[in-house]
Amino acid sequence: MLFGSPANKAAADAAKLAVRSTTNFNWTFIFILAVVVYIYATEIKNRNYKGIVAGLSLYGVHWLYEIANAIICKASGYALWTVSAQSTTLILLIGVSWELSMMFSVAGIATYKLLPEDPDKKILCFNNRWFFAVVNAAFFSIVEIFLASTPAFIWVYKWWGAIPVFVTTYIPFFLAAYKVPDLKPKTQKIFLFSVWGLVVILLAILIPLGII
């Protein structure tokens, strides 16, 4: 399944009713949270500050995309991507479950470890940051093709699928994770405070208003 289908609208409608419902809540929620806390605590203890910046950069951009996806759902009736209620302990926003969100919270840390220490090193004539951003974006997009073929993940629009998500979503995710840690510390802080500040403000306003 490379692109969405209007046949998935019924499943997407059911998912909209389950956003932040605790019906499927179970204790794996706590276990996954503990694992993520352990990963960040370990990176802090090891003073892997660039890895932490990579993780928080990708995760912050991810949240901006999820907020935008939820706004699209409110405005047009359907999100670009939707998670199903039966696949998760909790739907946070229409396109992101707890498990998926926690994966993205550590994806930047995990994949940043693959990068050469030299940000200017070339791989096949390409800057290694760009090379790995494109490679990992392609990998995640391929995984998303599989997910969209299961009841867990839903694409409704015919024009949305693996290719658009590769170009418009995953490449920016990984560029944030790989380029921001190479910036000056002051610039890193400005980026993180700006992104996460915007995320907090949008969530604080849009959730009470029932928009997302």
ZILINLIN-V76972 format. One record per pair of residues at least 12 apart in sequence whose ideal C-beta (glycine too) atoms are under 6 Angstrom apart, sorted by the first residue. I is the first residue (numbers start at 1). J is the second residue. D is the distance in Angstrom with one decimal. If there is no record, write none. Layout:
BEGIN
[[I;J;D] [I;J;D]]
END
This chain:
BEGIN
[[1;148;4.7] [1;149;4.8] [2;161;4.9] [2;162;5.0] [3;158;5.7] [3;161;3.4] [4;155;3.0] [4;156;5.0] [4;157;4.8] [4;158;5.9] [4;160;5.0] [4;161;5.9] [8;154;4.9] [8;156;5.1] [9;156;5.7] [11;154;5.2] [12;78;5.4] [12;82;4.7] [12;154;5.1] [12;156;5.3] [15;82;4.9] [15;84;5.3] [15;85;5.8] [18;85;3.5] [18;91;5.5] [19;91;4.9] [19;94;5.8] [24;89;5.6] [25;89;5.2] [26;89;5.3] [28;89;5.9] [29;89;4.7] [29;98;5.8] [32;102;4.9] [36;102;5.2] [36;105;5.5] [36;106;6.0] [39;106;5.3] [50;181;4.0] [51;109;4.9] [51;112;5.2] [53;180;5.8] [53;181;4.5] [53;188;5.3] [54;108;4.1] [54;112;3.8] [54;177;4.4] [54;181;5.0] [55;108;4.0] [55;109;3.8] [56;192;5.7] [57;176;4.3] [57;177;5.4] [57;180;4.3] [58;107;5.8] [58;108;3.4] [58;173;5.2] [58;176;5.5] [58;177;3.9] [59;104;5.6] [59;105;4.8] [60;195;3.8] [60;196;5.1] [61;173;5.7] [61;176;4.6] [62;104;4.5] [63;199;4.6] [66;93;4.9] [66;95;5.5] [66;96;4.7] [67;202;5.1] [69;95;4.3] [70;93;4.5] [70;94;5.0] [70;212;3.6] [73;94;4.8] [74;211;5.2] [78;156;4.5] [79;94;4.7] [79;95;5.1] [80;160;5.0] [81;95;4.6] [82;94;5.6] [82;95;5.9] [82;154;4.1] [83;97;4.5] [84;151;5.5] [84;152;5.6] [87;152;3.6] [93;212;5.7] [108;177;3.7] [111;136;5.4] [112;177;5.9] [115;132;5.9] [116;128;5.2] [119;182;4.6] [129;178;4.2] [129;179;5.7] [133;171;5.8] [133;174;3.9] [133;175;4.8] [133;178;5.5] [136;174;5.0] [137;166;5.5] [137;170;3.5] [137;171;4.5] [137;174;5.5] [140;170;4.8] [141;162;4.9] [141;165;5.6] [141;166;4.0] [141;170;5.8] [144;165;6.0] [145;162;4.9]]
END
